[in-house]
């Protein structure tokens, strides 16, 4: 008699519901995606990065877990995976220095692959995962903060695509957005600012004001242009449970063609970096940098990347189209 060797489809009967950062199987069973890939790209390109949300049930799990951590350690500075509350979890009462201290003492391992997360990237399948670990409380004492490693003499003044590996750290988001299962959510942490430090104050520059209110975003590996912001009303229904309506959006009006080109220039180095890591032949991405109004750890700059591995059919189609050009 033939034996079916196919693994059982994840279900509540085969996947227990935990209480800490979720596994990929838990995400599939208990927190299925609320948004399609097209909707995510629409939200990124809408002009208001605050539209990006995460599952409310997973938010409740985080809140319950965080309460237990506070009771155990006395402060959220000692909890695991605190980095991911940035924007994803929305406003919190956790002091920024606690978050930065956790990141610097434990989570960010400059120049190394992410071996801590439970939600592994398929780019790092050869890396042995250590999984979550207890963190010595003394390492997370906000009275003894760890600082960023000193910058080498040849360090760039701001983020560059060709920065040495020890200048950045790429981690997975351990409390993910409500993304389709084929989409990975990574964070690129940088030891230098994302934007040029000599950028004029928002009050003195229209471009600076745009960047401070809206942030930056872009797309790589796409077969077609990203969804137009004008199509946002078609996807807004997916945000109904969060009470999002068009009148609540926070975004700047579109500028002139020249202004839009100038804004895009500030993302050129980010786009080069993303293309190098997520090869456009195999990956499609939507990346973004949150504006200050959405940042809860302003001491540590980082870039969000949604990455979707292309299907074999998409890769073949792109190869055919390329050969015909």
C-alpha positions as CSV (number, residue, x, y, z in Angstrom):
1,X,0.0,0.0,0.0
2,X,1.3,3.4,-1.0
3,X,2.1,5.8,1.8
4,X,1.4,9.5,1.4
5,X,4.7,11.2,2.3
6,X,3.3,14.7,1.9
7,X,3.5,16.7,5.1
8,X,0.2,17.4,6.7
9,X,-1.2,20.9,6.0
10,X,-0.8,23.1,9.1
11,X,-4.0,23.3,11.2
12,X,-5.0,24.0,14.8
13,X,-4.7,20.3,15.4
14,X,-1.1,20.1,14.3
15,X,0.2,23.6,15.2
16,X,-0.1,24.6,18.9
17,X,-0.8,28.3,19.6
18,X,2.1,29.8,21.5
19,X,2.5,33.0,23.5
20,X,5.7,34.5,22.3
21,X,6.9,35.6,18.8
22,X,5.1,33.4,16.3
23,X,6.4,30.7,14.0
24,X,5.7,30.7,10.3
25,X,3.2,27.8,10.9
26,X,1.4,29.8,13.5
27,X,1.1,32.7,11.1
28,X,-0.4,30.5,8.5
29,X,-3.0,28.9,10.9
30,X,-3.9,31.6,13.3
31,X,-3.1,34.9,11.6
32,X,-3.8,34.5,7.9
33,X,-3.0,37.4,5.7
34,X,-5.5,40.2,5.5
35,X,-3.9,41.9,2.5
36,X,-2.9,40.8,-0.9
37,X,0.5,41.6,-2.4
38,X,-1.1,44.1,-4.7
39,X,-2.8,45.8,-1.8
40,X,0.4,46.0,0.1
41,X,2.1,47.7,-2.9
42,X,-0.9,50.0,-3.1
43,X,-0.5,51.0,0.6
44,X,3.2,51.6,0.2
45,X,2.7,53.7,-2.9
46,X,-0.3,55.6,-1.5
47,X,1.9,58.3,0.1
48,X,0.9,57.4,3.7
49,X,3.0,54.6,5.1
50,X,0.8,54.6,8.2
51,X,-1.6,52.4,6.2
52,X,0.6,49.4,6.7
53,X,-1.0,47.3,9.5
54,X,-0.7,44.0,11.3
55,X,-3.3,41.4,12.4
56,X,-5.3,42.6,15.5
57,X,-5.3,39.1,17.0
58,X,-1.5,39.0,16.8
59,X,-1.4,42.5,18.4
60,X,-3.4,41.0,21.4
61,X,-0.9,38.2,21.6
62,X,1.9,40.7,21.7
63,X,0.2,42.7,24.4
64,X,-0.4,39.7,26.6
65,X,3.2,38.5,26.1
66,X,4.6,41.9,26.9
67,X,2.6,42.1,30.1
68,X,4.3,38.9,31.3
69,X,7.7,40.1,30.3
70,X,7.2,43.3,32.2
71,X,6.2,41.3,35.3
72,X,9.3,39.1,34.9
73,X,11.9,41.7,34.2
74,X,10.3,44.9,35.5
75,X,10.6,46.8,32.2
76,X,10.1,46.2,28.5
77,X,13.8,46.9,28.0
78,X,14.4,43.2,28.8
79,X,12.0,41.6,26.4
80,X,13.0,39.6,23.3
81,X,12.4,41.0,19.8
82,X,11.4,44.4,21.0
83,X,12.8,45.9,17.8
84,X,9.7,44.9,15.9
85,X,7.4,47.2,17.7
86,X,8.6,50.0,15.5
87,X,5.6,51.3,13.7
88,X,4.3,47.7,13.2
89,X,2.8,47.7,16.7
90,X,1.8,51.3,16.7
91,X,2.3,53.8,19.6
92,X,3.6,52.4,22.8
93,X,4.5,53.7,26.3
94,X,7.9,51.9,26.1
95,X,10.7,54.5,26.4
96,X,12.8,54.8,23.3
97,X,16.0,54.3,25.2
98,X,14.8,50.9,26.4
99,X,14.2,49.9,22.8
100,X,17.5,51.1,21.6
101,X,19.3,49.5,24.5
102,X,17.7,46.1,23.7
103,X,18.7,46.5,20.0
104,X,22.3,47.4,20.7
105,X,22.9,44.9,23.4
106,X,21.3,41.9,21.8
107,X,19.3,42.0,18.6
108,X,21.5,43.8,16.2
109,X,24.6,41.7,15.3
110,X,26.5,43.9,12.9
111,X,28.0,42.2,9.9
112,X,26.2,38.9,10.6
113,X,23.2,37.1,9.3
114,X,20.0,36.9,11.5
115,X,20.2,33.7,13.5
116,X,17.7,34.7,16.2
117,X,14.4,35.0,14.4
118,X,11.8,32.2,14.1
119,X,10.7,33.6,10.7
120,X,13.6,32.7,8.5
121,X,14.3,34.2,5.1
122,X,14.8,31.8,2.2
123,X,17.9,33.8,1.4
124,X,19.5,32.4,4.6
125,X,18.5,28.8,4.5
126,X,22.1,27.7,5.0
127,X,22.4,29.6,8.3
128,X,21.8,27.6,11.5
129,X,19.0,29.3,13.5
130,X,19.5,29.6,17.3
131,X,16.0,30.7,18.0
132,X,15.0,33.0,20.8
133,X,17.2,33.0,23.9
134,X,17.0,34.4,27.4
135,X,18.9,37.7,27.6
136,X,20.9,38.5,30.7
137,X,19.0,41.3,32.5
138,X,22.2,43.2,33.2
139,X,22.8,43.6,29.5
140,X,19.5,45.3,29.1
141,X,19.8,47.7,32.0
142,X,19.0,51.1,30.6
143,X,21.5,52.6,33.1
144,X,24.3,50.8,31.2
145,X,23.4,51.5,27.6
146,X,25.6,50.0,24.9
147,X,26.6,52.4,22.1
148,X,27.0,51.8,18.4
149,X,30.4,50.6,17.4
150,X,32.8,53.4,16.4
151,X,32.7,54.2,12.8
152,X,35.8,53.5,10.7
153,X,37.6,56.4,9.1
154,X,36.3,55.5,5.7
155,X,32.6,55.3,6.8
156,X,30.2,57.1,4.5
157,X,28.3,60.0,5.9
158,X,25.0,58.3,5.1
159,X,23.6,55.1,3.8
160,X,25.3,53.8,0.7
161,X,24.7,50.6,-1.4
162,X,28.4,49.6,-1.2
163,X,28.9,50.0,2.5
164,X,31.0,47.3,4.2
165,X,29.0,44.5,5.8
166,X,29.9,45.6,9.3
167,X,28.1,48.9,8.7
168,X,24.6,47.3,8.6
169,X,22.5,44.5,10.0
170,X,19.6,42.7,8.3
171,X,17.0,41.1,10.5
172,X,13.5,39.6,9.9
173,X,10.5,41.2,11.5
174,X,9.4,38.8,14.3
175,X,5.9,40.4,14.7
176,X,5.0,40.7,11.1
177,X,2.5,42.8,9.2
178,X,-0.5,41.0,7.8
179,X,1.3,39.9,4.6
180,X,0.7,37.0,2.3
181,X,2.7,33.9,3.3
182,X,5.0,34.2,0.3
183,X,6.1,37.7,1.3
184,X,9.1,38.1,3.7
185,X,9.4,41.3,5.8
186,X,13.0,42.3,6.5
187,X,14.6,45.3,8.2
188,X,17.9,46.8,7.2
189,X,19.5,48.5,10.2
190,X,22.3,51.1,9.5
191,X,25.1,52.5,11.6
192,X,24.9,55.7,9.6
193,X,21.9,57.9,8.8
194,X,19.6,56.9,5.9
195,X,19.4,60.4,4.6
196,X,22.2,62.9,4.1
197,X,23.0,64.6,7.5
198,X,23.2,68.0,5.8
199,X,19.6,67.9,4.6
200,X,18.0,71.3,5.4
201,X,15.4,71.6,8.1
202,X,11.8,70.9,7.0
203,X,10.9,74.6,7.6
204,X,13.5,75.7,5.1
205,X,13.0,73.1,2.3
206,X,9.9,71.8,0.6
207,X,11.8,68.5,-0.2
208,X,12.8,68.1,3.4
209,X,9.3,68.7,4.6
210,X,8.1,66.0,2.2
211,X,10.7,63.5,3.4
212,X,9.9,64.2,7.1
213,X,6.1,63.8,6.6
214,X,6.0,61.0,4.0
215,X,9.2,59.0,4.2
216,X,10.7,57.2,1.3
217,X,9.6,54.1,-0.7
218,X,10.3,52.3,-3.9
219,X,9.8,49.0,-5.9
220,X,12.2,46.6,-7.5
221,X,11.8,43.5,-9.8
222,X,8.3,44.4,-10.9
223,X,7.0,43.5,-14.4
224,X,4.7,46.5,-14.3
225,X,4.5,49.9,-12.6
226,X,3.3,49.9,-8.9
227,X,-0.4,50.5,-8.3
228,X,-1.3,54.2,-8.7
229,X,-2.2,56.1,-5.5
230,X,-5.5,56.9,-7.4
231,X,-6.5,53.2,-7.0
232,X,-6.3,53.3,-3.2
233,X,-10.1,53.6,-2.7
234,X,-10.4,50.1,-4.3
235,X,-8.2,48.6,-1.6
236,X,-9.4,50.7,1.4
237,X,-12.0,48.1,2.3
238,X,-9.2,45.8,3.5
239,X,-8.4,48.4,6.2
240,X,-12.0,48.7,7.4
241,X,-11.4,47.0,10.7
242,X,-8.8,49.7,11.5
243,X,-11.2,52.5,10.7
244,X,-9.1,53.9,7.9
245,X,-10.9,56.3,5.5
246,X,-9.6,58.6,2.8
247,X,-10.1,61.7,5.0
248,X,-7.7,60.3,7.6
249,X,-4.7,59.9,5.3
250,X,-1.5,61.9,6.1
251,X,0.3,62.6,2.9
252,X,1.7,65.4,0.8
253,X,0.1,66.4,-2.5
254,X,2.1,65.3,-5.5
255,X,4.7,67.8,-6.5
256,X,6.0,68.8,-10.0
257,X,7.8,66.2,-12.1
258,X,11.1,67.8,-11.1
259,X,10.2,67.7,-7.4
260,X,9.2,64.0,-7.7
261,X,12.6,63.2,-9.4
262,X,14.4,65.0,-6.6
263,X,12.6,63.0,-4.0
264,X,13.4,59.7,-5.7
265,X,17.1,60.6,-5.8
266,X,17.2,60.2,-2.0
267,X,16.2,56.6,-2.4
268,X,18.7,55.7,-5.2
269,X,21.3,54.1,-2.8
270,X,18.6,52.1,-1.0
271,X,17.3,50.8,-4.3
272,X,20.8,49.7,-5.4
273,X,21.3,47.9,-2.1
274,X,17.9,46.2,-2.3
275,X,18.6,45.1,-5.9
276,X,21.9,43.5,-4.9
277,X,20.4,41.5,-2.1
278,X,17.1,40.6,-3.7
279,X,18.1,39.9,-7.3
280,X,15.4,41.3,-9.6
281,X,15.4,38.1,-11.7
282,X,14.1,36.1,-8.7
283,X,12.5,38.7,-6.4
284,X,10.0,41.5,-6.4
285,X,10.2,44.0,-3.5
286,X,8.5,47.0,-2.0
287,X,10.8,48.9,0.3
288,X,10.2,51.9,2.5
289,X,11.7,54.2,5.2
290,X,9.2,55.5,7.7
291,X,9.0,59.2,8.3
292,X,9.9,60.5,11.8
293,X,6.2,60.7,12.8
294,X,6.0,56.8,12.5
295,X,9.4,56.1,14.2
296,X,9.5,54.8,17.8
297,X,13.3,54.2,17.8
298,X,14.7,57.3,16.2
299,X,18.2,56.6,17.5
300,X,18.5,53.7,15.0
301,X,17.8,54.2,11.4
302,X,16.4,51.3,9.3
303,X,14.7,50.3,6.1
304,X,11.7,48.0,5.7
305,X,11.6,45.5,2.8
306,X,8.7,43.4,1.7
307,X,10.1,40.7,-0.6
308,X,8.2,38.1,-2.7
309,X,10.1,35.4,-4.5
310,X,8.9,35.1,-8.1
311,X,7.3,32.0,-9.5
312,X,9.2,29.9,-12.1
313,X,6.6,31.1,-14.7
314,X,7.3,34.7,-13.9
315,X,11.1,34.1,-14.3
316,X,10.6,32.3,-17.6
317,X,8.3,35.1,-18.9
318,X,10.8,37.8,-18.0
319,X,13.6,35.9,-19.7
320,X,11.5,35.6,-22.9
321,X,10.6,39.2,-22.8
322,X,14.2,40.2,-22.3
323,X,15.4,38.1,-25.2
324,X,12.8,39.7,-27.5
325,X,13.9,43.2,-26.8
